[in-house]
Amino acid sequence: MPMDIASNRDELEAWLILLRAPQLAASRVRELLERHGAAAGALEHARRGDGVDRAVTRTWLRKPDRNALAGDFAWLAIDGHRLLTLDEADFPPLLRESSGGPAGLFVAGDASALLQPQIAIVGSRNASQGGLANAKSFARALAGAGLAITSGLAEGIDAAAHEAALEAGVATIAVLGTGPDVIYPARNRELAARIETAGALVSEFAPGTPGRPDNFPRRNRIIAGLTLGTLVVEAGLRSGSLITARSASDQGRDVFAIPGSIHHPLARGCHQLIRNGAMLVESAAEIVEALRPLAAGLGAALRERLELAQSPAQAAPVRDPVYSRLLAALGHEAVGIDALAERTGLGAPALSAMLLDLELDGEVAAERGGLYVRRPPG
């Protein structure tokens, strides 16, 4: 459950101070939490110098900017805004496991979207018309397979992937290299507003943080950490998309690349990835098949965490009865996630993971508009 501002103000403030501390790496925050439990305890020990060797960091921890913290609380008080922290059960499990991952995320929109199985689609800001068409085509097909579409809200390939997901009626997640209230580029503000309604805007940077060059590699690592795999559509040899791809590979996730003409400069980054071991893909079906093992593992891990987070009276039954209940609720007419949640009593994140499992097993088909239908046997 998200932290309530009124009843957990001290703990929430401790989190905000830690996350805003200059030159305090997320890995160090994670270490402090492992040693000292709650954020308030971690902050108290950090103020004494435990694990903190920079004077600027210690100064902030002891005397934080109260105006900045007041701004954070004001942002969090808005409906649909949340600080999602590492110690919460619904922190994205893949991101929890990723190396160099954040200790907290500022989320505007539906935080449960982060628990859905996701595919990253990234590429050039100056994409060709063919590249934009490929981004949209793959995004629609992957969304139809039950995957949420995650990208970085940049112009070009990122925006095309987000747009296609919105058109398909599925969740899309935009990871920002700014604070959650600072949209960059500004021309994507309307797109960002639509994403917040249909999915989530996510940032490890506190409200008000401007875009800085060193923020965007961190943004790219989160994109890679949230997702089952990364698809690079078009990229030059110096593209930031290659950072996302490398981060995905470093974390044991699949990397996919669409090949192009040897004469096209925006194909060279994809060709380099393929030479370095990325999977050359020509269809979304190839990606879905490759992601099947990790998707199944994510579904199992997610169900286990959600069960542990529930009280014994609410605990979900074991796998087979749960899947039988879902299949019974599906029938043979197309139905959406909301209707299935009402029929089964299961949450949307668990349903998304289970539906992807069933689709990969050939028992369920995904249709346009985020609808699902049970396949006939045989």
BAMARZA-300491 format. One record per residue: residue in three letters; x, y, z of N, C-alpha, C in turn. Coordinates in steps of 0.05 Angstrom, whole numbers, plus 5000, padded with zeros to 4 digits. Layout:
N
ALAXYZXYZXYZ...
END
This chain:
378
MET501749765000500050005000501850255000PRO500950464985502550714986502550835013MET504750985019504951115045502951345046ASP501451355068499551575073501151815084ILE500752045072502252275080501752355109ALA499252345118498552435145499652245166SER499451985162500251795183503151715181ASN504451765159507251685155509051915147ARG508352155157509852395147512852375153ASP513552295177516452285184517952085166GLU516751855162518051655144518251755116LEU516051875106516051985079518152205076GLU518252375096520252595095523052475095ALA523552265110526252145110526852045082TRP524951915069525351825042526052055023LEU524652275025525052505008527852625012ILE528652635037531352745043533452575032LEU533252305035535152125024535252134993LEU532952134981532852134951533852394939ARG533552614954534452874944537352934951ALA538552784968541252844977543252844954PRO544753064951546653084929548952884932GLN549652764909551852574908551552334926LEU549052264933548552024948547351824928ALA548851624920547951434900545751264910ALA544051174891541850994899542850744911SER545150644902546250394914546950434943ARG547850684950548550734978545950754995VAL543850874984541250884998540350595003ARG540550424983539750144986541350015009GLU543950065010545549945031544650045059LEU544150295061543250405086540650285095LEU538850245076536250115083536549825091GLU538349685078538849405086539949385114ARG541649575121542949565148541049665170HIS539449865163537950005185534950005182GLY533949855163531049815160529650055148ALA527850185163526250405152527950645145ALA526850815128528251045118529051235141ALA527351265161527951445183530451345198GLY530751085202533150975215535651005197ALA535250955171537450995152538451285152LEU536551465152537251755152538751825177GLU537851735200539251795225542151705225HIS542551465215545351365214546951505193ALA545751575171547151725150548051995160ARG546352125176547052385188549452365206ARG549852135217552252095234554752025218GLY554351995192556651945174556851655165ASP554851485172554951205164554651185134GLY556851095121556751055092556651315075VAL556951545088556851795073559551945077ASP560951965055563652085057563952355044ARG561852465034561952725021560752945038ALA562253165042561253375059558653495050VAL558353525023555953645012553553475019THR553953215018551653025024550953045054ARG552953045072552453055100551053325107THR551853535094550653795100547653795093TRP547053685069544253665061542653485081LEU543753255088542253075105541653205132ARG543453375142542953495168541253745166LYS541553895144539954135140538754145112PRO536753985106535553975080534054235074ASP533654285048532154525039529154475045ARG528054615064525254575072523354655050ASN524054855034522354935012522154714991ALA524354584985524254354966522554134977LEU522854065003521153855014518253925015ALA517654175020514854265019513654234991GLY515354294971514454254943513853954937ASP515553784948515153494944512553404957PHE512053494981509553424995507053524980ALA507353774969505153884953504553714928TRP506753624915506353464891505153194899LEU506053074920504952814929502052834938ALA501153064946498353094955496453094932ILE497353124908495553114884494752834879ASP492152804873491052534867492552404844GLY493352154847494752004827497752034828HIS498752184847501652214850502652044874ARG504951934871505851744891508851724891LEU510051684914512851594916512751294922LEU513851144903513850854906516750774914THR516950654938519650604949520350304949LEU522850254951523949984948522849794969ASP522049894992521049725014518149655012GLU516849744990513949684986513549434969ALA511449284975511049024961510549064931ASP509449294923508849324895510949484880PHE513449504891515649604876516249414853PRO516649504829517049324806519149114811PRO518548854810520448644818522848634800LEU522648674774524948674757526848904763LEU525749134769527349364775528649334803ARG527349194821528549144847531048974844GLU531048794825533348614821535548734805SER534948954790536949054771539249194785SER541649174774543949304785543849604780GLY544449754800544350044796541650164795GLY539650004804536850104803536350314825PRO534250474821533550684841532450564866ALA532550724887531350644913528450734915GLY527650934898524951034898524251144871LEU521651154866520551264840518251454846PHE518351684833516051864834514251784811VAL511751734817509851634796507451814794ALA506851894770504352034764502651864746GLY500351774756498651594741498151344757ASP497951124743497250864755499850704761ALA500650704787503050564794502950264789SER500550154789500249864784501049794755ALA501149994737502049934710504949834710LEU506449914730509249834731509649544737LEU507449414747507649124753506848954728GLN505949074707505248924683507848844669PRO507748624654510048544638510448764616GLN512848864613513449084596515649024576ILE515449154553517549154533518349444527ALA520949494527521949754520522249784490ILE521250004479521650064451523050344450VAL525450344439526950594439528350624411GLY529350864407530650924381531151214377SER531751284353532751554347530551764350ARG531452004359529652234361529052334333ASN530852294314530552394286529952164267ALA528051994275527451754260526351814232SER526751624215525651634188522651564189GLN521151614168518351534167518051234169GLY519951084157519850794159520350704188GLY522150844201522750774229520350824247LEU518951054243516651114259514350914254ALA514150834228512050634221512750364235ASN515250284235516050034248515550054278ALA516250274290515750304319512850274326LYS511050394310508250374316507250094310SER508149974289507149704282507949504303PHE510549514312511449324333510049384359ALA509749634366508449704391505549604392ARG504149634370501349534369501249234372ALA503049094358503048804360503848704387LEU505848824399506748744426504648814447ALA503349044444501149104462498848904459GLY498348814435496348614431497048344443ALA499648304448500548054461500548074491GLY499548304502499348334531501548484544LEU503348604528505648744540505049044542ALA505749164565505649454567508149564552ILE507849804540509949924524511350144541THR513950114544515450294560517550434543SER517850694547519850854532520451104547GLY521851294534522951524548521751794541LEU519451794527517952044521519552234503ALA521752144491523152314472521652334446GLU522552514429521352534403522252294386GLY520852254364521652034346520551764355ILE522251564357521451294362519951274388ASP520951394410519651384436516751474434ALA516351714423513651824421511851644404ALA512851534382511251364365510351114380ALA512150994396511450754411509250824432HIS509651044446507551124465504851164451GLU504851304429502451364414501051104406ALA502550914396501350664387500050514410ALA501350514433500250384457497650514465LEU497550784465495150924472492850864452GLU493550844426491550784406490450494410ALA492250314420491450044424489850004450GLY489850214467488350194492489750034514VAL492450024513493849884534495650074549ALA496649984571498350164588500950224574THR501850474578504550544569505850704591ILE508450664595509950784616512150964604ALA512251214612514351394603516251444627VAL518751374623520751424643522251684636LEU522351864655523352134650526152174661GLY527652354647530252444657530152704671THR527752784680527153024695525452944718GLY524653144735522653094755520053014742PRO518252894757515752804745513853024736ASP514453274744512853504737514153674715VAL516453584705517853734685517953564659ILE516453644639516253484615518253584594TYR519953394585521953454565521953244544PRO521653314518521453594508518653704513ALA518453974515515954104522513754044502ARG514453994477512453934457510953674462ASN511953504480510653254487508853274512ARG508253524520506553554544503853424541GLU502553464517499953344513500153034513LEU502152934501502652644501503052544529ALA504652694545505152614573502552604589ALA500752804584498252804599496552564592ARG496552484567495052244559496251994571ILE498951984572500251744584499651734614GLU499551954628498851954656496151844661THR494251894643491551794645491351494639ALA492951404620492651124611494850944622GLY496851054635499050894645500451054667ALA503051114663504451254685506851404674LEU507451634686509951774683511651704707VAL514151644702515851534724518551684724SER519551744747522151874749523451804776GLU526051774776527451744801528252024812PHE527752234796528552504804526152644817ALA526752794838524652934853523253144837PRO520853224844519453444830521253694827GLY520953814804522454054798525254014787THR526153764785528853714775528953764744PRO530653944735530853994706532353774692GLY532153774665533553584649536553654648ARG538253464656541153504654542353274639PRO544453314624545553094608546052834623ASP547052854648547652604663545152464674ASN542752594672540352474681539352254662PHE539952294636538652124616539751834615PRO542451794619543351524621542051384645ARG541551524667540151404690537351334682ARG536051514667533351454657533351204640ASN535351174623535550944605535950684620ARG537450694642537850454658535250364672ILE533550554679530950484691529150354670ILE529150474646527550354624528450054620ALA531050004619531949734616531249554640GLY531449674664530949514688527949444692LEU526149614682523349554686522349334667THR523649294645522549144623523748864620LEU522148694606523048424600525248424579GLY525148614561527148644540526948914527THR528848974510528949234497529149194467LEU527349334452527349334423528449604414VAL530549594398531649834386530749844357VAL529350054349528150074323530050194303GLU530950434309532950574293534850714312ALA537450704306539350844323542050884309GLY543051124312545751174302547851064322LEU550351074314552450964330552851104357ARG551951354359552251514384549551554398SER547551384391544851424402544751344431GLY543151494447542651414474541251144477SER539851064455538550804456540450574460LEU542950614451544950404455545650374485ILE545350594500545750574529543650404542THR541150444533538950284543539449984536ALA540349934511540849664503543049534519ARG545249684524547449574540546549524568SER544949704580543949654607542149404608ALA540549374588538849134587540548884586SER542548884568544348654566545848594592ASP546848814605548248784630546548654652GLN543848694650542048594670540848324662GLY541848204641540947944632538347944617ARG537548184607535048204592535648174562ASP533648094547534048064518534148334504VAL535748354483535848594467535148514438PHE533348664426532448604399533048854382ALA533648804356534249034338533148974311ILE531949184299530849164272533049244252PRO533749074233535849154214534849354194GLY536649484180535949674159537949674137SER537749864120539549884097542349944106ILE544349834093547149894100547850184093HIS546150314078546650594071545350794089HIS543750684108542150864126543650904152PRO544451154159546051194184544651104209LEU541951114209540451034233540050734235ALA541150584216541150294219543750194231ARG545850374232548450284240548550194270GLY547050344287546950264315545649994318CYS543549944304542149684305544049464295HIS545449514273547249314262549549254282GLN550449464296552549414316551449244339LEU549049294347547849124368547548834360ILE546748794335546448524324549148384324ARG551248524315553948404315554848334343ASN553848484363554648444391552848244405GLY550948124391549347914403546347974406ALA545448214398542548264399541148084379MET538648034384537047864366535948024343LEU536547954318535348084295532447994293VAL530648194292527748124291526448254267GLU524548104256522948204234519948204241SER519248094264516448094272516248094302ALA513948194312513448204341513247924352ALA512347734336512047454346514647344355GLU516847414341519547324349520147424377ILE519447674383520047784409518347654431VAL515847614426514047484445515147204453GLU515947054433516946784438519446794454ALA521246984448523847004462523447084491LEU521347244496520847344524519347154541ARG518346934530516646754544517746664571PRO520246564572521246464599521346684620LEU522346914613522547134633519747234641ALA517947244622515247334628513847144648ALA514246884643513146684662514346714690GLY516946754691518146794717517247044731LEU516847264716515847514727513047474738GLY511347324723508647274733508647124759ALA510346924761510446764786511546934809ALA513647094804514747264825512747464835LEU511247584816509247784822507047674839ARG506047444831503847314846504747254875GLU507247154877508247094904508447334921ARG509447564910509747804926506947914933LEU505047904915502448004921501047834942GLU501447574941500347404961501547464989LEU504147504990505447565016504547835027ALA503748015009502948285018500048285028GLN498548065022495848055031495647925058SER493347965072492847825097492147535091PRO492347355110491647075105488747045094ALA486947215103484247195094483947275064GLN485847445054485647535027487547385008ALA489247215020491347095004490246944980ALA491546984957490646854932491146554934PRO489446394922489946104921492346044904VAL493145784905495445704889494845724860ARG497045684844496945744815494645614800ASP494345354802492345214785489545314789PRO488545334813485845444817485545734807VAL487545894811487446174802487146184771TYR488746024757488546024728485945904719SER484945704733482345584725480145794728ARG480245954750478346164754478346364732LEU480846444724481046634702480046534676LEU480646284669479646164644476646144644ALA475446084667472546064669471346334665ALA472646544675471646814673471846924644LEU473746814629474146914602471946824583GLY471246574583469346474563470446504535HIS468646544516469546554488468746824475GLU468047024491467547284481469647474491ALA470547654474472747834481471948004505VAL473848044524473248184549475748334557GLY475448554571477648714580478548654609ILE480848774616482048724643480048804665ASP478749034662476949134684474748934689ALA473548824668471348634671472448374684LEU474848294676475948044688476648094717ALA477448334724478048384753475448364769GLU473248464758470648434772469848144775ARG470247994754469347714754471047534772THR473647594774475447414788476247504815GLY476047774820477047884845480047924845LEU481347884823484247914821484948194812GLY487248284820488148554812489148564783ALA489148794771490048834744492848744739PRO494848804756497548714751497848414750ALA496648264769496747974768495347864744LEU493047984736491647894713493247934687SER494648154685496248204661498447994658ALA499747924680501847724679500747454673MET498447384684497247124679496247094651LEU495047314640494047304613496347274593LEU498647394599500947354581501847064582ASP501946944606502646664609500746494591LEU498146544594496246384580496346424550GLU496946674542497246724513499646584502LEU501846594516504246444507503846144506ASP502046044523501345764523499245694502GLY498245894488496245844467493345814476GLU492845874502490145844512488446094510VAL489746324506488346584505489446744481ALA487646894468488547064446487947354454ALA489847534449489547824454488447954428GLU486448124432485348264409485748564413ARG485048714392485349004393483749124416GLY484749354426483349494447483749374474GLY485849204478486349094504484348884513LEU483148744493481148534499482448264496TYR481348074511482347794511480047604506VAL480747374493478647174488479946904492ARG478446714502479446444505479546294479ARG481746154473481846004448480445734452PRO479145634431477845374433480045164435PRO479444944449481544724451482044594425GLY484444484422485144334398486444504377
END
